[in-house]
Amino acid sequence: MAIARPVDRRLFLLLEHARNQVFRQANNGLQKDLGVTAPQGAALFHLHRKDGARMGDLASTLGLNAPAVSGLVDRMRDSGLVERRREPGDARAARVYLTESGRALAVQVAERLRAFNDHLADGFTEEQMEIVYGFLAALARRGPEAWELPAA
């Protein structure tokens, strides 16, 4: 007989559902308030901290493959937020730099995301949030070998 639990304990499904909800709300808020998508906001946030990032580093940070980050950067370039420059000495590599308008928007994105983070933590104690941060950070640090599904 199954034990009735007050909280759904299917961790993978809860993480997936929570991620979708959080992403959707962040995306909607950033589009409505600043006119950028969540992936564009994440790129702006990253470049604000590490302007001139290599395309590969940006892809890794955002969890995107090379074609996806290339398309993202192209759209941001077309909007006047970033510029792509070839890496001297390596014709295959490129770096991404914020434009002045991209830099100004990155500051607004960072402020908006800080407020969103604070909102996500509303109703939880600092101790509870430390557990959440520790858990999520540990999951993010795991290497690919840790993600193999157990044998059936």
N, C-alpha and C positions, 0 to 999 in steps of 0.2 A: 504494500500500500504506500502510495506517495505521501510525503509529508507536505502539508500546505505551508507555504512560507509567505510572509507579508511582502517580501521583496523578491522580484524575479532575479534568480541567481545564474542566469545564462550569460556569463561574462562577455563572450564574443558578441552576442546579439545586442547586449546593452551598450557595449562600446560603439558598435556600428550605429545603433539608433541615436545615441548621444552625439556622436560625431556628425551625423547627418543633420540633426536639429541645430547644433551649434554652428555648423558651416552655413546652413540655410539662413539663420538669423544674422550672422556676421555679413554674409554676402548681401542680403537684402538691406541691412543698415548702411553698409559702405556704399552700395549703389545709390540708395536714396539720399544719403547725406553728402557724399563726396564724389559720386559719379564713377566709382571704380568697383571692380569685382573683388571678391575675397582673394583670389590668386594674385591679382594686380596689387592689392593692398599688401599682401605678404611679400611680394617682390620689392615694393617700395620700402617697406619696413626693413627688409634685409639690406637693401642697397643704402639706406640711410645710415646703417651701422657699418657697412663694408662697401662703400662706393668703389666701383671699378672691379667688382667681382667677376670672376671667370664664368662663362655660361655654364660650364659643368658644375661649378660650385653652387650656382644659383639653382640649377636643376636638382641637385642633391638636397639642398636645404628645403626646397619647396616640395620634394617628393615627386618630381615630374621627370619624364624621359626627355631626351634631347629634342625630338620634334615638338613636343608640347611646350617646352620652355622657349624654343625658337619662335613659335607662333605667338606666345605670350609677349615676348620681348618685341616682336614686330608690331603687335597691336599697340603696345605702350609707346614704341617709337613713333608710330603714326599719330598718336595722341599728343606727342611732344613731351612725354614724361621722361624718356631715357634716350640714350644714344649708344649704339654698339660700335666698338672700335676693335680692329684687328690687333692681335697680340704681335708686337714687334718680334721678328725672328721665328714666328710660328704661324703660317698662313691659315692653319686649320683652327686655331684658337681665337676666341674673341672675349673681350671684357665689356661689361655693361656699366654705364655711368648715368647718374641722374642729371637731368637738365635743371635749370633754375626752377621751373614750374614743378618738375618732379620732386625736387628737394622740398619745396614749400608744401606740396601735397603729402609727402612722406611724413612731415611733422604732424599734419592733421590726422593722418592714418594712425600714427603712433598714439596720439591722444585719444582717438576714438577706440582703438583696441585696448588701451589701458582701462578706459571706462567700461568696455565690454567685459574685460577680465574681472573687474571689480563687481560688476553685476552678476557674473557667473558664480562668484564666491559668496554672494549675499545669502545670509541664513546659515552659514557654516562657521564654526569656530576656527581660529588660527591653527589649532592642533589638528582639526579635521582636514583642513586644506593642506597642511604639511604632509599628511598621509597620502592625499590625492596627488600632490606634486611628486612625491617620492615614487609612488606606484607608476605614474605615467612616465616619469623620467627613466625609471628602470626598464620599462617596456621599450622605450625609444632607443635605449643604449644596447639592447640585445643584438647580437650578431645574427646573420642569416641562418646559421646552424641551429639556433634556438627556436626557429620558427617552423621547423619541420613538424608536420602533424604526426602524432603518435600512430603507430600501426594499429589497425583495427583488430 
